[in-house]
Amino acid sequence: MNNNQQQIIEDMQAVIHQMKIDDIEENPDSEFDLFTCSACTKDSPLAGSIQYSKYRLCNDCVLLYELALKLGKVQNIEEYMSKTEDTRLEAMCDFIKHENLKENN
């Protein structure tokens, strides 16, 4: 990774983190209101999340998506969602395994 890419990442981290802080200051409940992130499938706070088209991304995934855009790894949200499909499938499989273990005990 070159210095320019490192600077882009650091700048983007600061901006995305500030978005979350701003959301919490504007609406303190947003830190505790949860939704399921379209990208990582984790239950995450609304604070710092962004709606892209039909997808709502948590603050961590917003960072990853925005970095992917800025670094030219993806062109749009649909491409990002396609490239992260394996992560969502793995999370669903882990959830199913966990539920099956709970049922069998």
C-alpha positions as a Python dict, from the first residue, in 0.01 Angstrom:
ca = {
    (1, 'M'): (0, 0, 0),
    (2, 'N'): (141, 338, -95),
    (3, 'N'): (134, 653, 119),
    (4, 'N'): (-151, 803, -83),
    (5, 'Q'): (-373, 499, -23),
    (6, 'Q'): (-281, 500, 347),
    (7, 'Q'): (-380, 867, 371),
    (8, 'I'): (-711, 798, 193),
    (9, 'I'): (-788, 521, 442),
    (10, 'E'): (-702, 733, 745),
    (11, 'D'): (-904, 1030, 619),
    (12, 'M'): (-1203, 809, 539),
    (13, 'Q'): (-1188, 642, 882),
    (14, 'A'): (-1206, 982, 1050),
    (15, 'V'): (-1501, 1098, 836),
    (16, 'I'): (-1703, 778, 884),
    (17, 'H'): (-1636, 774, 1260),
    (18, 'Q'): (-1748, 1138, 1284),
    (19, 'M'): (-2072, 1049, 1104),
    (20, 'K'): (-2153, 805, 1383),
    (21, 'I'): (-2074, 1062, 1653),
    (22, 'D'): (-2289, 1322, 1474),
    (23, 'D'): (-2581, 1078, 1449),
    (24, 'I'): (-2560, 1000, 1821),
    (25, 'E'): (-2546, 1371, 1910),
    (26, 'E'): (-2848, 1439, 1688),
    (27, 'N'): (-3045, 1136, 1810),
    (28, 'P'): (-2899, 957, 2115),
    (29, 'D'): (-3136, 662, 2066),
    (30, 'S'): (-2970, 584, 1732),
    (31, 'E'): (-2683, 427, 1925),
    (32, 'F'): (-2923, 165, 2064),
    (33, 'D'): (-3172, 129, 1777),
    (34, 'L'): (-3054, -177, 1586),
    (35, 'F'): (-3099, -301, 1232),
    (36, 'T'): (-2947, -589, 1036),
    (37, 'C'): (-2673, -463, 805),
    (38, 'S'): (-2732, -562, 443),
    (39, 'A'): (-2360, -626, 389),
    (40, 'C'): (-2229, -804, 700),
    (41, 'T'): (-2569, -922, 835),
    (42, 'K'): (-2479, -815, 1190),
    (43, 'D'): (-2726, -635, 1412),
    (44, 'S'): (-2578, -286, 1428),
    (45, 'P'): (-2674, 59, 1560),
    (46, 'L'): (-2848, 298, 1325),
    (47, 'A'): (-2592, 559, 1427),
    (48, 'G'): (-2345, 601, 1144),
    (49, 'S'): (-2535, 376, 906),
    (50, 'I'): (-2626, 485, 554),
    (51, 'Q'): (-2899, 375, 316),
    (52, 'Y'): (-2759, 308, -32),
    (53, 'S'): (-3040, 230, -273),
    (54, 'K'): (-3217, -72, -120),
    (55, 'Y'): (-2926, -156, 114),
    (56, 'R'): (-2860, -18, 463),
    (57, 'L'): (-2498, -56, 572),
    (58, 'C'): (-2363, -34, 925),
    (59, 'N'): (-2090, 217, 1006),
    (60, 'D'): (-1813, -42, 958),
    (61, 'C'): (-1949, -151, 620),
    (62, 'V'): (-2001, 211, 515),
    (63, 'L'): (-1628, 256, 568),
    (64, 'L'): (-1544, -55, 367),
    (65, 'Y'): (-1780, 40, 85),
    (66, 'E'): (-1665, 401, 65),
    (67, 'L'): (-1301, 289, 64),
    (68, 'A'): (-1373, 35, -210),
    (69, 'L'): (-1534, 314, -415),
    (70, 'K'): (-1253, 561, -353),
    (71, 'L'): (-982, 306, -434),
    (72, 'G'): (-1162, 194, -750),
    (73, 'K'): (-1236, -160, -630),
    (74, 'V'): (-1611, -126, -702),
    (75, 'Q'): (-1824, 109, -910),
    (76, 'N'): (-2152, 99, -716),
    (77, 'I'): (-2339, -56, -423),
    (78, 'E'): (-2467, -349, -630),
    (79, 'E'): (-2112, -447, -724),
    (80, 'Y'): (-2002, -416, -361),
    (81, 'M'): (-2290, -634, -244),
    (82, 'S'): (-2205, -893, -508),
    (83, 'K'): (-1840, -901, -400),
    (84, 'T'): (-1935, -943, -32),
    (85, 'E'): (-2193, -1217, -89),
    (86, 'D'): (-1965, -1491, 47),
    (87, 'T'): (-1938, -1308, 380),
    (88, 'R'): (-2317, -1294, 415),
    (89, 'L'): (-2356, -1661, 322),
    (90, 'E'): (-2093, -1759, 578),
    (91, 'A'): (-2271, -1555, 847),
    (92, 'M'): (-2604, -1722, 765),
    (93, 'C'): (-2446, -2068, 783),
    (94, 'D'): (-2290, -1984, 1121),
    (95, 'F'): (-2627, -1863, 1247),
    (96, 'I'): (-2800, -2184, 1133),
    (97, 'K'): (-2531, -2400, 1294),
    (98, 'H'): (-2565, -2207, 1618),
    (99, 'E'): (-2944, -2241, 1618),
    (100, 'N'): (-2919, -2615, 1549),
    (101, 'L'): (-2679, -2657, 1840),
    (102, 'K'): (-2919, -2471, 2070),
    (103, 'E'): (-3209, -2692, 1960),
    (104, 'N'): (-3010, -3012, 2013),
    (105, 'N'): (-2902, -2924, 2367),
}
